[in-house]
Amino acid sequence: MDKPSHLSVIVDLSPTQWTLCAQSTNPPGISLQTFLSQLIAFLNAHIACKDGNTLAVFGALPGQSVMLYSSTEEGMTSSTEMTNPNTYRPFKTLDETVMASIAERLESYVGVSEEESIGLVGCMTKALCYINRTITTAATSAPGGEGAAASVDPRILVLSVSPDQSSTYIPIMNSIFSAQKLKVTIDVCKIFGAENVFLQQAAHLTGGAYVHVERTDGLLQYMMMSFLPPPAIRQYMSVPTQDRVDFRAACFCHKKIVEVAFVCSVCLSIFCQPVPVCSTCRTKFPIPTLQRLRDARPLVAPTSTPATPANGLGRPLAQRNGTTTSNRPG
């Protein structure tokens, strides 16, 4: 509980989604400007909780991912400006750097008619690399050696307004596995739009919290009560948890989220229909087996038969509401 906490915040800055969020009336939305003011208050609260707390802010923009702020590189900023004795300098530096960076990045998207995919995966990868560097630096510089790495309590908070992107399934799953290895908790705050399947899985598999904001006028309270406490003290608090987790996957052939699929028995690649050759490991499957699988494929995904995941190409994989169903053709 006395360990300093590192927080990497990933902010979804899709101009299109924020415009839709601001125009939404059912449920009531929130403008980007209002959101940023509440985000700054939350970031300041994290810095104020403990002197050793560190912070990094990443922006997920259309087609790119950028670092907006890093508390470890704060000393690199210019110190020639006039100081205000009524202002806490770390707060002032954080506020000005984040707001200026976001304004500069969003200005380049004014008048763009077609928006690229949001750079969420890039932000997650950069956040994990930043955390790994922080842990490694602490382990090599402190006399504690291996114990120095354990003194850092890292976590990632994703603030999302964009829908799922089925093409990012594999990179996001790789990021989840890396987070598990580094013992990094991934929290998700879904501010606008439908539930995000992949981010639900990220929060569940890393022991984080997934919160879908129902009332945007209380966004700051959501963030303060759910995401400000570090993982070390959440066991003593009532942090929101997920009642159901959607474990559907995206097929490797068409990049679509599927409920019923076929899994390669060699490399576990997922396909929405039987294929003669696995596109990942190039394994070939007999024609009679393919025909038998096509005949046994259900027309409608089953909804009430819970079982275990399929582990071979000859086993259709059905997933619904966090359970997997495996049907072996007779």
C-alpha positions in Angstrom: 0.0 0.0 0.0 3.0 2.3 0.5 4.4 1.5 -3.0 4.4 4.4 -5.5 1.9 3.9 -8.4 2.6 4.4 -12.1 -0.4 5.2 -14.2 -0.4 5.2 -18.0 -3.6 6.8 -19.4 -4.7 6.1 -23.0 -7.1 8.8 -24.2 -9.3 8.0 -27.2 -9.2 11.2 -29.3 -11.3 10.2 -32.3 -12.8 13.5 -33.6 -15.8 11.7 -35.2 -16.7 9.7 -32.1 -16.4 12.8 -29.8 -18.7 14.7 -32.1 -21.2 12.0 -31.9 -20.8 11.8 -28.2 -21.4 15.6 -27.8 -24.5 15.4 -30.0 -26.0 12.4 -28.2 -29.2 12.9 -26.2 -30.1 9.4 -25.3 -28.1 8.8 -23.3 -26.8 12.3 -22.7 -23.3 12.8 -24.1 -20.4 15.0 -23.1 -18.2 17.3 -25.2 -14.5 16.8 -25.6 -13.7 20.1 -23.8 -15.8 19.1 -20.8 -14.2 15.7 -20.7 -10.7 17.1 -20.8 -11.3 19.4 -17.9 -12.5 16.4 -15.8 -9.6 14.3 -17.1 -7.1 16.9 -15.9 -8.6 17.0 -12.5 -8.3 13.2 -12.3 -4.6 13.3 -13.4 -3.8 15.9 -10.8 -5.5 13.8 -8.1 -3.2 10.9 -9.1 -0.1 13.0 -8.8 -1.2 14.4 -5.5 -2.0 11.1 -3.9 1.7 10.2 -3.3 4.9 12.1 -4.0 6.5 9.1 -5.8 3.5 8.5 -8.2 4.4 8.8 -11.9 2.2 9.5 -14.9 2.2 9.0 -18.6 -0.5 10.1 -21.0 -0.9 8.7 -24.5 -3.3 9.9 -27.2 -5.0 7.4 -29.6 -5.6 9.5 -32.7 -6.8 8.4 -36.2 -4.0 6.5 -37.7 -1.4 7.3 -35.0 -0.5 7.0 -31.4 1.5 9.7 -29.5 2.8 10.4 -26.0 1.2 13.6 -24.7 2.9 13.8 -21.3 5.4 12.0 -19.2 6.2 13.0 -15.6 9.7 11.4 -15.8 10.5 13.8 -18.6 9.0 16.8 -17.0 12.5 18.3 -16.3 13.1 18.6 -20.0 10.5 21.3 -20.4 11.5 24.9 -20.4 12.0 26.5 -17.0 12.5 30.1 -18.1 8.9 31.1 -17.9 7.5 33.1 -15.1 6.4 31.1 -12.1 3.1 31.7 -10.3 3.4 31.5 -6.5 -0.3 30.6 -6.3 0.1 27.6 -8.6 1.5 24.1 -7.8 4.1 23.7 -10.5 3.6 20.0 -11.3 -0.2 20.6 -11.8 0.5 23.6 -14.0 3.1 21.7 -16.1 0.7 18.7 -16.5 -2.3 20.9 -17.5 -0.5 23.0 -20.0 1.4 20.1 -21.6 -1.5 17.8 -22.1 -3.9 20.5 -23.3 -1.4 22.0 -25.7 -0.4 18.6 -27.1 -4.0 17.5 -27.7 -4.9 20.9 -29.3 -1.9 20.6 -31.6 -2.7 17.1 -32.7 -6.4 17.6 -33.3 -5.8 20.7 -35.3 -4.3 18.6 -38.1 -7.6 16.7 -38.5 -9.8 19.7 -39.1 -11.6 19.3 -42.5 -10.6 15.6 -42.9 -13.6 13.8 -44.5 -12.5 10.2 -44.0 -11.1 9.1 -40.6 -8.6 6.3 -40.3 -8.7 3.6 -37.6 -7.9 4.8 -34.1 -4.4 4.0 -32.9 -5.4 2.2 -29.7 -3.1 -0.7 -30.2 -0.1 1.5 -30.7 -0.9 3.4 -27.5 -1.1 0.1 -25.5 2.2 -1.1 -27.0 3.9 2.2 -26.1 2.4 2.2 -22.6 3.7 -1.3 -22.0 7.2 -0.4 -23.3 7.2 2.7 -21.1 6.2 0.6 -18.1 8.8 -2.0 -18.8 11.5 0.7 -19.1 10.3 2.2 -15.8 10.5 -1.2 -14.0 13.9 -2.0 -15.5 15.3 1.4 -14.6 14.1 1.1 -11.0 15.6 -2.4 -10.7 19.0 -1.4 -12.0 19.3 1.9 -10.2 18.1 0.9 -6.7 20.2 -1.1 -4.4 17.3 -3.5 -3.8 18.0 -5.2 -7.2 15.1 -7.5 -8.0 13.0 -6.1 -5.2 13.1 -2.6 -6.8 10.9 -3.8 -9.6 8.3 -5.1 -7.2 8.2 -1.6 -5.6 6.5 -0.2 -8.7 2.7 -0.7 -9.0 2.0 -0.2 -12.7 -1.4 0.1 -14.4 -3.0 1.3 -17.6 -6.3 3.2 -17.9 -8.1 3.3 -21.3 -10.7 6.0 -21.8 -12.6 4.8 -24.9 -15.4 6.3 -27.1 -14.7 4.3 -30.3 -16.3 0.9 -31.2 -14.4 -2.4 -31.6 -12.0 -2.8 -34.5 -12.0 -6.5 -35.4 -8.7 -6.1 -37.3 -7.0 -5.3 -34.0 -7.9 -8.5 -32.2 -4.5 -10.2 -32.5 -2.4 -7.1 -31.5 -4.7 -6.4 -28.5 -4.5 -10.0 -27.3 -0.7 -9.8 -27.6 -0.8 -6.7 -25.5 -2.9 -8.5 -22.9 -0.4 -11.3 -22.7 2.4 -8.8 -22.3 0.5 -7.0 -19.6 0.0 -10.3 -17.7 3.7 -11.0 -17.9 4.6 -7.6 -16.5 1.8 -7.8 -13.9 0.2 -4.7 -15.3 -3.5 -4.0 -14.6 -5.6 -2.7 -17.4 -8.6 -0.6 -16.5 -11.2 0.5 -19.0 -13.7 3.4 -18.9 -16.2 3.2 -21.7 -17.6 6.7 -22.0 -19.7 6.5 -25.2 -21.0 3.8 -27.5 -21.6 0.1 -27.3 -19.6 -2.3 -25.1 -16.1 -2.9 -26.4 -15.5 -6.7 -26.5 -11.7 -6.7 -26.7 -11.3 -4.1 -23.9 -13.7 -6.1 -21.7 -11.4 -9.1 -22.2 -8.3 -6.9 -21.4 -9.7 -5.7 -18.1 -10.9 -9.2 -17.1 -7.7 -11.1 -18.0 -5.4 -8.5 -16.2 -7.6 -8.1 -13.1 -8.7 -4.6 -13.9 -12.0 -2.8 -13.8 -14.3 -2.2 -16.7 -16.9 0.6 -16.2 -19.4 1.7 -18.8 -20.4 5.2 -17.9 -24.2 5.6 -17.7 -24.3 9.2 -16.7 -21.6 11.4 -18.3 -22.4 14.3 -15.9 -20.8 12.2 -13.2 -17.7 11.1 -15.2 -15.2 12.6 -12.7 -16.8 10.7 -9.9 -16.7 7.5 -11.9 -12.9 8.0 -12.5 -12.2 9.1 -8.9 -14.0 6.2 -7.2 -13.2 3.4 -9.7 -9.8 4.2 -11.1 -7.9 6.4 -8.7 -7.2 3.7 -6.1 -4.2 1.6 -7.1 -4.6 -2.2 -7.4 -2.8 -2.7 -4.1 -5.7 -1.2 -2.1 -8.6 -2.2 -4.2 -9.1 -5.4 -2.2 -10.3 -3.2 0.6 -12.7 -1.3 -1.5 -15.9 -2.1 -3.5 -14.6 -1.5 -7.0 -17.1 -2.2 -9.9 -16.7 -5.5 -11.6 -18.1 -7.1 -14.7 -21.2 -9.2 -14.4 -20.7 -10.7 -17.8 -17.6 -10.8 -20.1 -18.0 -11.2 -23.8 -15.2 -13.6 -24.9 -16.0 -13.6 -28.6 -13.0 -13.6 -30.9 -12.3 -12.3 -34.4 -11.7 -14.7 -37.2 -8.3 -14.6 -38.9 -9.8 -14.8 -42.4 -12.3 -11.9 -42.5 -11.4 -10.1 -39.3 -15.0 -10.3 -38.1 -16.2 -11.0 -34.6 -17.7 -14.4 -34.6 -19.7 -16.6 -32.2 -19.1 -19.9 -34.0 -15.7 -20.6 -35.6 -13.2 -23.4 -36.4 -9.9 -23.6 -34.7 -6.7 -24.9 -36.4 -5.5 -28.0 -34.4 -1.8 -27.0 -35.0 -1.6 -23.2 -34.4 -5.0 -22.5 -32.9 -5.9 -19.9 -35.6 -9.6 -19.0 -35.7 -11.6 -19.2 -39.0 -15.3 -18.5 -39.5 -15.6 -21.5 -42.0 -13.6 -24.6 -42.7 -10.5 -23.9 -44.9 -8.4 -26.5 -46.8 -5.1 -24.8 -45.8 -4.4 -22.8 -42.6 -3.3 -19.3 -43.6 -1.1 -19.1 -40.5 0.9 -22.3 -40.3 0.0 -23.7 -43.8 -1.3 -27.0 -42.5 -3.4 -28.9 -45.0 -6.6 -30.7 -44.0 -8.2 -33.7 -45.8 -11.1 -32.9 -48.2 -13.4 -35.5 -46.5 -12.9 -33.8 -43.1 -13.7 -30.4 -44.6 -16.9 -31.7 -46.1 -17.9 -33.3 -42.8 -17.3 -30.0 -41.0 -19.4 -28.1 -43.4 -22.2 -30.5 -43.0 -22.0 -30.4 -39.3 -21.8 -26.6 -39.0 -24.8 -25.2 -37.2 -26.9 -22.6 -39.0 -27.6 -20.7 -35.9 -25.2 -20.2 -33.0 -26.3 -22.1 -29.9 -27.2 -19.9 -27.0 -27.6 -22.0 -23.9 -25.0 -24.9 -24.0 -22.0 -24.0 -21.9 -18.8 -26.1 -22.4 -15.0 -25.7 -23.0 -13.1 -24.0 -25.9 -12.4 -26.0 -29.0 -8.8 -27.1 -29.5 -8.9 -28.6 -33.0 -10.0 -27.7 -36.5 -12.6 -30.4 -36.4 -14.4 -28.7 -33.4 -16.6 -25.7 -34.0 -16.0 -23.0 -31.5 -19.1 -21.1 -30.2 -18.7 -18.2 -27.7 -21.4 -16.2 -26.1 -21.7 -14.2 -22.9 -18.2 -15.2 -21.6 -18.7 -19.0 -22.2 -17.4 -21.2 -25.0 -19.2 -24.1 -26.6 -17.5 -26.9 -28.4 -19.6 -29.3 -30.6 -17.9 -32.3 -32.1 -19.6 -33.5 -35.2 -20.9 -37.0 -34.9 
